[in-house]
Amino acid sequence: MYTDMEIWAEIRRRVLVDGLSKRAACRAYSIHWDTLKKILEHAEPPGYRRAVPRPRPKLDPFLAVIHQILEDDKKAPRKQRHTARRIFEIPDAIPHKPRQLREQFFIFHPGVVRFC
């Protein structure tokens, strides 16, 4: 995939404005037909796009809770906001939570919380 904007713009200009045929552009720049199609559809390189979101079977049950914590933190002073480590340790710190929830919460690593 071409990510150089100068080449990207040059290919678009030569094909769309100057009238260079698509086949000649593929030959001149040594690119695949599908790549040329993408270049002509987008004004700039679209970047990486995942077709299907990655499954998160261990984190999904807790996403609502984590997002609620993060929303509440927007109102709190900066020093009192939750870090990924603090969110990870919440079930252990709250004794009235059901034991099953605490055990399930520790299935994943604190680093996983950062990307939810």
C-alpha positions as CSV (number, residue, x, y, z in Angstrom):
1,M,0.0,0.0,0.0
2,Y,1.3,3.4,-0.9
3,T,1.5,5.8,2.0
4,D,3.8,8.4,0.4
5,M,1.5,11.4,-0.2
6,E,3.6,12.8,-3.1
7,I,3.4,9.6,-5.1
8,W,-0.3,9.2,-4.1
9,A,-1.1,12.7,-5.3
10,E,1.0,12.2,-8.5
11,I,-0.9,9.0,-9.4
12,R,-4.2,10.6,-8.8
13,R,-3.3,13.7,-10.8
14,R,-1.9,11.8,-13.8
15,V,-4.9,9.4,-14.0
16,L,-7.8,11.8,-13.1
17,V,-6.5,15.1,-14.7
18,D,-3.9,14.2,-17.3
19,G,-5.8,11.3,-18.7
20,L,-3.2,8.5,-18.1
21,S,-5.0,5.2,-18.5
22,K,-5.4,3.0,-15.4
23,R,-3.5,0.1,-17.1
24,A,-0.6,2.4,-17.9
25,A,-0.6,3.8,-14.4
26,C,-0.4,0.3,-12.9
27,R,2.5,-0.5,-15.3
28,A,4.4,2.8,-14.7
29,Y,4.2,2.7,-10.9
30,S,4.3,-1.1,-10.5
31,I,1.2,-1.3,-8.5
32,H,-1.7,-3.7,-8.4
33,W,-5.0,-2.9,-10.0
34,D,-6.8,-2.9,-6.6
35,T,-4.2,-0.5,-5.1
36,L,-4.8,1.9,-8.0
37,K,-8.6,1.6,-7.4
38,K,-8.0,2.5,-3.7
39,I,-5.8,5.4,-4.7
40,L,-8.4,6.8,-7.0
41,E,-11.2,6.4,-4.4
42,H,-9.5,8.2,-1.6
43,A,-7.8,11.6,-1.6
44,E,-5.3,10.4,0.9
45,P,-4.2,7.0,2.1
46,P,-7.0,5.5,4.2
47,G,-4.6,3.7,6.7
48,Y,-5.2,0.4,8.3
49,R,-8.9,-0.7,8.7
50,R,-9.8,-3.9,10.5
51,A,-12.7,-5.7,8.8
52,V,-14.2,-7.1,12.0
53,P,-13.6,-5.7,15.5
54,R,-11.3,-7.9,17.6
55,P,-13.2,-10.1,20.0
56,R,-12.6,-9.5,23.7
57,P,-14.4,-12.3,25.5
58,K,-12.8,-11.6,28.9
59,L,-13.1,-7.9,28.9
60,D,-16.5,-7.4,27.3
61,P,-18.6,-8.2,30.4
62,F,-16.8,-5.4,32.3
63,L,-16.7,-2.7,29.6
64,A,-19.9,-1.0,30.8
65,V,-18.5,-0.8,34.3
66,I,-15.1,0.5,33.1
67,H,-16.7,3.1,30.8
68,Q,-18.9,4.3,33.7
69,I,-15.8,4.7,35.9
70,L,-14.0,6.7,33.2
71,E,-17.1,8.9,32.6
72,D,-17.3,9.7,36.3
73,D,-13.6,10.4,36.4
74,K,-14.1,13.3,33.9
75,K,-15.8,15.2,36.6
76,A,-13.2,14.4,39.3
77,P,-10.0,16.4,39.9
78,R,-7.1,15.2,37.8
79,K,-5.2,13.6,40.7
80,Q,-8.2,11.6,41.8
81,R,-8.9,9.9,38.5
82,H,-8.5,6.1,38.0
83,T,-5.5,4.7,36.3
84,A,-5.6,1.4,34.5
85,R,-4.0,-0.3,37.6
86,R,-6.6,1.2,39.9
87,I,-9.5,0.1,37.7
88,F,-7.9,-3.4,37.6
89,E,-7.7,-3.4,41.4
90,I,-11.2,-2.2,42.1
91,P,-12.9,-5.5,42.7
92,D,-10.3,-6.5,45.3
93,A,-10.7,-3.2,47.1
94,I,-14.5,-3.3,47.4
95,P,-15.4,-6.2,49.8
96,H,-19.1,-6.0,49.2
97,K,-18.8,-7.0,45.6
98,P,-19.7,-10.6,44.9
99,R,-16.7,-13.0,45.1
100,Q,-17.5,-14.3,41.6
101,L,-17.2,-10.8,40.1
102,R,-13.8,-10.3,41.8
103,E,-12.5,-13.6,40.5
104,Q,-13.7,-13.0,37.0
105,F,-12.3,-9.5,37.0
106,F,-8.8,-10.8,37.6
107,I,-8.8,-13.0,34.5
108,F,-7.2,-10.2,32.4
109,H,-4.2,-8.0,32.8
110,P,-4.2,-4.3,33.8
111,G,-2.7,-3.4,30.4
112,V,-5.8,-4.7,28.7
113,V,-7.9,-2.0,30.6
114,R,-5.9,0.8,29.0
115,F,-7.2,0.0,25.5
116,C,-10.9,-0.5,26.2
